Amino acid sequence: MVGGTTRKTGIAAVLVTCFLASCGDGGPDGRSAPNGQPMESFTAEQIFERGEFELNRSKEDDAAFFFSEVERLYPYSDLAKRALIMQAYAYHKDKDYENSRAAAQRYIDFYPLEDDAAYAQYLLALSYYDQIEEVGRDQGLTFQALQSLRAVIERYPDSEYARSSILKFDLAFDHLAGKEMEIGRYYLKREHYAAAINRFRVVVEDFQTTTHTAEALHRLVESYLSLGLTDEAQTAGAILGYNYQSTEWYEDSYKLLTGRGLELEAAGDSWLRQIYRQMIKGQWL
């Protein structure tokens, strides 16, 4: 009896090893169980290990398949939850962002109180963030990345992913400001000053904490001077002088304004004057 048990154990070990190594009569995609055995003949642990095996040899798409099989065949097992988050990870590593996002969202929907829910939300955010295009293209994904990163920060502030999400949120936010600046420069170069001002105003009012604010103020000085609106140009210069005096943009605006006999001071009662008042009261930036 002992010998028979040992023999059965040995056969099982060979089958598992064969499954992990994808030997036998596996399908052409390398995903089928060996020797024509149905996937159901393997345990959740064995299939999960196969997924890890494929992941370790950089076969992320195959890994995602086997993790999905754990979820399909053993939906109530302890490994089902882990397999689902591993699916999201494998798909993301394979740059299959749509499927990664879908798997991550399923995890959040099914297991919102589990420890890995924070990571699932983070992966969902990354599925947008890692697709952010060049500044010159549509920024819809940037908005979606910002919303998803904010969800990580607000829902899981004490998680290990919150800090990374904050950094990525700032970069994505800066990216949107860069888009506004690019369009504004386009209009300014073609002397469409009103359209340019509208873009630079968005940066000054809505993206004050980004790296583009100083340039936006300088471009406002240029645009308003071109239109003969000296009060607005002076006020933009005054804000530059108060916050960005060490930058090249302040130096350029200073030369432009003083070259026309104008001071860098708040003047008139435009939207810029309101921002200047807020700044003096310590409420700006």
Buried (B, 14 or more C-beta within 10 A) or exposed (E): EEEEEEEEEEEEEEBBEBBBEBEBEBEEEEBBBBEEBEBEEBBBBBBBBBBBBBBEEEBBBBBBBBBBBBBEBBEEBEBBBBBBBBBBBBBBBBEBBEBBBBBBBBBBEBBEEBEBBBBBBBBBBBBBBBBBEEBEEEBEBBEBBBEBBBBBBEBBEEBEBBEBBBEBBBBBBBBBBBBBBBBBBBBBEEEBBEBBBBBBBBBBBEBBEBEBBBBBBBBBBBBBBBEEBBBBBBBBBBBBBBBBEEBEBBBBBBEBBEEEEBEBEBBEEBEBBBBBEEBEEEEBE
